[in-house]
Amino acid sequence: MISPTLAGAILVALVGWFATIRVISASKLSSRKKHWLLIPSWIPWMVFALGAPILAGSLSLSNAINLGGAMTMGMVVSVVFSQRRPPKR
C-alpha cells in the first residue's frame, strides 16, 4: 500500500502536471507538438513526486523506478489513444 506521504507527493506532482498541461494547451503550438510535450512535461514532476520519499527513506530507488515507469507508461498509452481519432466521413 502507498504511504500517505507518497500519495501526497504524487498528488502534488499530478496537480503540477495538470497545470503544466493547461499552459501547454493554451499555447499557440500545433496540436501535434502539444501532444508530444505532454509526457516530457511529466518527467520533472515525477522526479519531484518520487524524489522526496526516496530522500526521506520511505521509498526505495527500485520501487520508485517501478512506480514512475508504470505511471509514465499509463500516460503514454493515454496520449497515444487520445491521438487516435475516428476517420472523418
MDAnalysis code that builds the backbone (N, CA, C; Angstrom):
import MDAnalysis as mda
import numpy as np

u = mda.Universe.empty(267, n_residues=89, atom_resindex=np.repeat(np.arange(89), 3), trajectory=True)
u.add_TopologyAttr("name", ["N", "CA", "C"] * 89)
u.add_TopologyAttr("resid", np.arange(1, 90))
u.add_TopologyAttr("resname", ["MET", "ILE", "SER", "PRO", "THR", "LEU", "ALA", "GLY", "ALA", "ILE", "LEU", "VAL", "ALA", "LEU", "VAL", "GLY", "TRP", "PHE", "ALA", "THR", "ILE", "ARG", "VAL", "ILE", "SER", "ALA", "SER", "LYS", "LEU", "SER", "SER", "ARG", "LYS", "LYS", "HIS", "TRP", "LEU", "LEU", "ILE", "PRO", "SER", "TRP", "ILE", "PRO", "TRP", "MET", "VAL", "PHE", "ALA", "LEU", "GLY", "ALA", "PRO", "ILE", "LEU", "ALA", "GLY", "SER", "LEU", "SER", "LEU", "SER", "ASN", "ALA", "ILE", "ASN", "LEU", "GLY", "GLY", "ALA", "MET", "THR", "MET", "GLY", "MET", "VAL", "VAL", "SER", "VAL", "VAL", "PHE", "SER", "GLN", "ARG", "ARG", "PRO", "PRO", "LYS", "ARG"])
u.atoms.positions = np.array([
    [0.837, -1.182, 0.000],
    [0.000, 0.000, 0.000],
    [0.885, 1.249, 0.000],
    [0.424, 2.273, -0.647],
    [1.175, 3.529, -0.741],
    [0.993, 4.323, 0.559],
    [2.079, 4.823, 1.082],
    [2.009, 5.612, 2.314],
    [1.348, 6.959, 2.039],
    [0.763, 7.568, 3.059],
    [0.131, 8.889, 2.865],
    [1.112, 9.957, 2.382],
    [2.370, 9.871, 2.807],
    [3.378, 10.841, 2.351],
    [3.623, 10.705, 0.855],
    [3.765, 9.469, 0.401],
    [3.983, 9.225, -1.021],
    [2.754, 9.621, -1.834],
    [1.578, 9.298, -1.325],
    [0.345, 9.679, -2.027],
    [0.227, 11.200, -2.126],
    [0.606, 11.908, -1.070],
    [0.580, 13.374, -1.105],
    [1.561, 13.942, -2.108],
    [2.752, 13.355, -2.169],
    [3.749, 13.821, -3.139],
    [3.277, 13.566, -4.566],
    [2.683, 12.404, -4.796],
    [2.157, 12.098, -6.129],
    [1.010, 13.032, -6.473],
    [0.162, 13.344, -5.510],
    [-0.952, 14.267, -5.752],
    [-0.438, 15.660, -6.121],
    [0.565, 16.142, -5.407],
    [1.144, 17.453, -5.730],
    [1.734, 17.434, -7.136],
    [2.416, 16.348, -7.476],
    [3.003, 16.241, -8.813],
    [1.927, 16.192, -9.891],
    [0.848, 15.479, -9.650],
    [-0.231, 15.417, -10.647],
    [-0.892, 16.777, -10.832],
    [-1.098, 17.490, -9.737],
    [-1.680, 18.836, -9.844],
    [-0.731, 19.751, -10.630],
    [0.558, 19.655, -10.345],
    [1.534, 20.450, -11.095],
    [1.555, 20.082, -12.562],
    [1.459, 18.784, -12.846],
    [1.451, 18.340, -14.241],
    [0.194, 18.817, -14.957],
    [-0.952, 18.761, -14.284],
    [-2.183, 19.251, -14.904],
    [-2.103, 20.755, -15.171],
    [-1.468, 21.492, -14.269],
    [-1.273, 22.926, -14.511],
    [-0.354, 23.140, -15.715],
    [0.665, 22.307, -15.835],
    [1.560, 22.391, -16.995],
    [0.799, 22.069, -18.279],
    [-0.057, 21.061, -18.237],
    [-0.875, 20.715, -19.402],
    [-1.772, 21.891, -19.787],
    [-2.308, 22.556, -18.791],
    [-3.185, 23.714, -19.052],
    [-2.402, 24.812, -19.794],
    [-1.185, 25.053, -19.370],
    [-0.344, 26.067, -20.022],
    [0.000, 25.630, -21.447],
    [0.337, 24.355, -21.615],
    [0.647, 23.847, -22.957],
    [-0.580, 23.956, -23.857],
    [-1.750, 23.640, -23.334],
    [-2.983, 23.707, -24.135],
    [-3.311, 25.131, -24.563],
    [-2.987, 26.088, -23.727],
    [-3.288, 27.481, -24.046],
    [-2.255, 28.103, -24.982],
    [-1.164, 27.392, -25.231],
    [-0.123, 27.952, -26.092],
    [-0.550, 27.924, -27.555],
    [0.227, 28.578, -28.389],
    [-0.087, 28.661, -29.818],
    [0.624, 27.581, -30.632],
    [1.102, 26.553, -29.969],
    [1.763, 25.457, -30.665],
    [0.739, 24.618, -31.431],
    [1.219, 23.875, -32.413],
    [0.321, 22.978, -33.146],
    [-0.122, 21.859, -32.209],
    [-1.255, 21.249, -32.517],
    [-1.771, 20.205, -31.633],
    [-0.828, 19.005, -31.593],
    [-0.129, 18.747, -32.681],
    [0.831, 17.633, -32.694],
    [1.977, 17.899, -31.715],
    [2.502, 19.134, -31.711],
    [3.575, 19.470, -30.779],
    [3.081, 19.440, -29.331],
    [1.841, 19.864, -29.140],
    [1.275, 19.828, -27.790],
    [1.219, 18.396, -27.270],
    [0.790, 17.457, -28.110],
    [0.742, 16.056, -27.688],
    [2.122, 15.540, -27.342],
    [3.130, 15.916, -28.114],
    [4.483, 15.435, -27.867],
    [5.119, 16.075, -26.641],
    [4.563, 17.166, -26.136],
    [5.089, 17.807, -24.927],
    [4.485, 17.240, -23.646],
    [3.417, 16.475, -23.751],
    [2.739, 16.005, -22.549],
    [3.612, 15.095, -21.686],
    [4.193, 14.074, -22.284],
    [4.993, 13.135, -21.496],
    [6.299, 13.759, -20.999],
    [7.058, 14.477, -21.866],
    [8.272, 15.113, -21.320],
    [7.983, 16.111, -20.196],
    [6.809, 16.728, -20.218],
    [6.480, 17.657, -19.136],
    [6.184, 16.908, -17.837],
    [5.852, 15.625, -17.926],
    [5.581, 14.828, -16.733],
    [6.863, 14.444, -15.992],
    [7.950, 14.245, -16.725],
    [9.181, 13.716, -16.126],
    [9.682, 14.567, -14.945],
    [9.794, 15.900, -15.066],
    [10.243, 16.671, -13.887],
    [9.286, 16.562, -12.708],
    [7.998, 16.498, -12.987],
    [7.026, 16.373, -11.896],
    [7.131, 14.995, -11.234],
    [7.392, 13.964, -12.020],
    [7.556, 12.629, -11.463],
    [8.805, 12.579, -10.569],
    [9.886, 13.211, -11.022],
    [11.106, 13.255, -10.215],
    [10.821, 13.963, -8.894],
    [10.065, 15.031, -8.943],
    [9.690, 15.756, -7.727],
    [8.837, 14.870, -6.816],
    [7.870, 14.170, -7.391],
    [6.956, 13.350, -6.594],
    [7.663, 12.180, -5.935],
    [8.574, 11.563, -6.644],
    [9.228, 10.371, -6.101],
    [10.557, 10.667, -5.423],
    [11.130, 11.835, -5.688],
    [12.412, 12.183, -5.077],
    [12.314, 12.429, -3.584],
    [11.265, 13.095, -3.157],
    [11.113, 13.396, -1.727],
    [10.980, 12.120, -0.895],
    [10.125, 11.167, -1.275],
    [10.063, 9.927, -0.481],
    [11.353, 9.110, -0.525],
    [12.086, 9.173, -1.637],
    [13.368, 8.454, -1.709],
    [14.351, 9.072, -0.721],
    [14.444, 10.409, -0.723],
    [15.369, 11.084, 0.187],
    [14.973, 10.898, 1.652],
    [13.660, 10.786, 1.905],
    [13.188, 10.575, 3.271],
    [13.384, 9.129, 3.719],
    [13.666, 8.246, 2.774],
    [13.886, 6.851, 3.116],
    [12.629, 6.009, 3.167],
    [11.500, 6.567, 2.776],
    [10.254, 5.795, 2.822],
    [9.984, 5.036, 1.528],
    [10.837, 5.219, 0.524],
    [10.663, 4.531, -0.751],
    [12.043, 4.185, -1.309],
    [12.202, 2.926, -1.681],
    [13.497, 2.527, -2.248],
    [13.581, 2.992, -3.699],
    [14.795, 3.086, -4.182],
    [15.012, 3.548, -5.555],
    [14.382, 2.592, -6.569],
    [14.499, 1.297, -6.333],
    [13.918, 0.333, -7.284],
    [12.393, 0.423, -7.310],
    [11.770, 0.616, -6.148],
    [10.308, 0.788, -6.121],
    [9.905, 2.095, -6.803],
    [10.697, 3.138, -6.629],
    [10.393, 4.420, -7.274],
    [10.491, 4.298, -8.788],
    [11.494, 3.567, -9.258],
    [11.638, 3.368, -10.707],
    [10.451, 2.582, -11.250],
    [10.047, 1.542, -10.527],
    [8.886, 0.758, -10.967],
    [7.610, 1.596, -10.969],
    [7.388, 2.346, -9.912],
    [6.188, 3.177, -9.813],
    [6.200, 4.284, -10.864],
    [7.334, 4.942, -11.027],
    [7.444, 6.005, -12.033],
    [7.276, 5.470, -13.437],
    [7.847, 4.315, -13.714],
    [7.688, 3.705, -15.031],
    [6.251, 3.314, -15.318],
    [5.579, 2.774, -14.323],
    [4.179, 2.389, -14.500],
    [3.294, 3.614, -14.753],
    [3.511, 4.682, -13.991],
    [2.715, 5.894, -14.202],
    [3.008, 6.508, -15.570],
    [4.267, 6.529, -15.956],
    [4.641, 7.100, -17.251],
    [4.061, 6.283, -18.400],
    [4.116, 4.963, -18.309],
    [3.546, 4.117, -19.359],
    [2.039, 4.303, -19.460],
    [1.376, 4.458, -18.342],
    [-0.053, 4.744, -18.370],
    [-0.352, 6.048, -19.078],
    [0.465, 7.049, -18.845],
    [0.263, 8.335, -19.503],
    [0.590, 8.256, -20.991],
    [1.617, 7.489, -21.352],
    [1.955, 7.315, -22.767],
    [0.796, 6.643, -23.499],
    [0.242, 5.601, -22.908],
    [-0.902, 4.915, -23.522],
    [-2.075, 5.881, -23.662],
    [-2.302, 6.688, -22.652],
    [-3.390, 7.673, -22.711],
    [-3.181, 8.669, -23.845],
    [-1.952, 9.165, -24.004],
    [-1.664, 10.129, -25.061],
    [-1.812, 9.477, -26.434],
    [-1.328, 8.249, -26.575],
    [-1.430, 7.555, -27.863],
    [-2.887, 7.334, -28.236],
    [-3.693, 6.896, -27.280],
    [-5.101, 6.673, -27.594],
    [-5.860, 7.965, -27.840],
    [-5.430, 9.060, -27.208],
    [-6.106, 10.333, -27.457],
    [-5.800, 10.859, -28.856],
    [-4.657, 10.440, -29.435],
    [-4.313, 10.875, -30.790],
    [-5.081, 10.095, -31.834],
    [-5.555, 8.910, -31.498],
    [-6.297, 8.102, -32.454],
    [-7.728, 8.606, -32.522],
    [-8.075, 9.124, -33.621],
    [-9.422, 9.677, -33.815],
    [-10.111, 8.885, -34.910],
    [-11.423, 8.765, -34.820],
    [-12.124, 8.059, -35.892],
    [-12.007, 8.841, -37.195],
    [-11.954, 8.140, -38.337],
    [-11.824, 8.845, -39.618],
    [-13.039, 9.726, -39.902],
    [-12.766, 10.869, -40.514],
    [-13.860, 11.783, -40.871],
    [-14.577, 11.263, -42.092],
    [-15.865, 11.429, -42.098],
    [-16.661, 10.968, -43.242],
    [-16.998, 12.113, -44.151],
])
